[in-house]
Each structure stands twice: as C-alpha cells, then as structure tokens.
Amino acid sequence: MFIITQIEDQIRVLPADLTKAPLDAVTQVIEQRFVDKVIPNLGLVVSIYDVTNIEGGFVYPNDGAAFFTVQFRLVVFRPFIGEIIVGKLKSCSREGLRISLDFFDDILIPEHALQDPSFYDESERLWVWKFDSNDMYMDLQEPIRFRVHSVKFNSPPTPIQLANATGDDKLLGTAAKPFSPMVVVGDINGDGLGCTAWWAG
Amino acid sequence: MKLLQPNVSTVCNSEVLQVLTERGAGRGRALPTERLAHQYLSSQPVLPLTSVQLQQFFDSLQAYRLTRGELLQLANLAPRTPVEVHLVVADCEARLGEAGVEAVLAAVEARIAAPLEEQEQEPEAGEGGGAEAGEGEGEGVGDGGA
C-alpha cells in the first residue's frame, strides 16, 4: 500500500538553520512541508525515504534564507484498487463503517458494500451481519479485512465555495468530521472479508 | 514542486517498517505520523523482514507464477487460512489449486508469519523469531529510557 515517489523542489532554509549541515536543514524543512500531507492525485506522504541530490544554496536579495534545489524520495500511502488491507473499525453510522489504519483514518465502507445481508442495529449503533441465522456483530476496535474499491481525492475548497456552502456541506466539515483531502472507499462483500475473527482458522 | 517520478516503485510493508525504524519511530523520535505508521505496521501479524528474507520468500514461490501485486499482498498480509489466499490471488483455483494454496501457506508460516501468542516459537522460524525478539527488546529499552 506504499509507493516511493521522487520529487524535486525548491527548499527554503531559514538563516537560523544555516549553521547546520545542508542535509539536516533540508530534511527538517521537507519534514514540515511534506510529511503528513496529501499530494493531490498521489497519496498521503508518510515518511522521507532519502535525499538524493542537493544543489544551490543561493541567497536572493531581500531574503536572508537560502534556497536549495533538492531531489528526494518520499514514502507515500497509496493503496491500489483491489488491494486487501486490514484496519481497525473506528466508528459505525447509518451510512456505513469508518475504518482506521492508525496513520490514516478516512477509509469508508458504504452500507451497500457490506456483507449481504447486513443490518444496522439502532440500539447498539452497530452493524450486524446475519449469516445463517447467526448474528455477527462488528464491534468497535475489531480488525477488519477489506478490499479497496477506489481512492478519491477532494481538492481543498476555494474561498467562494466556502462562502456559498451551507450547514451540512462536506466542504465545511465539522470538528468530528473535518474536510478529508483523500478518501479510500472499500468493500467487505465477499469471502474472507469483514472481521478477521469471522474467518480465522 | 516537480513530481520527477510519481511512482518509482511499490514497496512492501516490511520495507516501510525498516525505513520508519531507521528514522527512530520505534524509539519515539520521529514525527507523529511516522510513529503512528510504525505502530500500525508493528501490530500486523507479520515479522519485520530484511530485504534478503523478503527475496527468499518471493523466490520460494517462484514456481507458481504469481504477479508482483499478489506477491506484495502475500508479504503484507501473511495469510494463515486458504480463504485469505483466495482473496489475494485472482483465479486461484485454476492457477494454484489446493496444492499451491498449501504451499503458499507453508511458505508464509515458515518465513514471514509472526508466531501466534499461544504457540511456542518454532525452530524453522528461528531466524525470523530471533529478529522479532530483537525488535521487541529494542522497543522495551526505548520505553524504559523515555
């Protein structure tokens, strides 16, 4: 579910950091700018793999900072379609399940992609799979195996969109469900999918 | 920002775990996201593998002509039951058949699956088991220091 991406960028090192070795200063800036951010249509940057090339270090007029042209490689989270992944069930709602890999929380399993037939139990607020008259509950924090159906990237809202958006709009987001730039949609309809405990030896 | 090569290569979870450990994620030194990724990858029932061990695992399954994606998923998931192998390998009946599935499970068991909590550490998994114990010890020391 991870890929390596090679990027070239202008890295600005603050004057205060110029006493450090260029590699360390540049790595620090790359960490701040890239790690834990989503690169559109690519994925979530998880870590720095390595720095392959540092050039430059020019200081331009009116700006005390040094600019380096750096080529580096990043570890990016990008599951491919059809990949099988195991994550933890974070929350249930009428619309479906929300699964979390600790570093990435925006994995949704819509209610039509659950095992057939599944029902939403209002009292427990959990989804239940009725298999051969057995009630298989999907409890929170359980490991769930799912198949990746698609990866969607949402572009951040422009100020005009924000101004026009009303109450419930996904663009606005809430404290509980902030705007997600990358959403992985999965499905658990099939043999071997769903709670790992259901299929264990 | 220029994407020189958006997809240099796909990497296996074990390799990412190696990278994160080198950055200090296991000892509480790296960025929060890296620590969380390290936490997730460590919680999977797969031993932390070196590139050599990974390559040996792939070589042991060469006869079955699995695609790169399938080999990668097998290395990430370490299936213990036939149903999981069927999930990963497309057209499993035709390409692998029962014997093939057994062979895949055996290779996983011998080389990459983390020992189950109830079982004793088996001698075949000695090399991997040693790595697991070493990793666990390193984490314990880190926690004690912090």
Interface residues (C-beta under 8 A of the other chain):
Chain A: M1 F2 I3 I4 T5 Q6 I7 E8 D9 E31 V35 D36 I39 L42 V46 S47 I48 Y49 Q71 R73 V75 F77 F80 G82 E83 I84 V86 L101 D102 F103 R145 R147 G190 D191 G192 L193 W199 A200 G201
Chain B: M1 K2 L3 L4 Q5 P6 N7 V8 S9 T10 V11 N13 E15 V16 V19 L20 R23 A30 L31 P32 T33 E34 L36 A37 Q39 Y40 S43 Q44 G69 Q73 N76 L77 R80 T81 V83 E84 H86 L87 V88
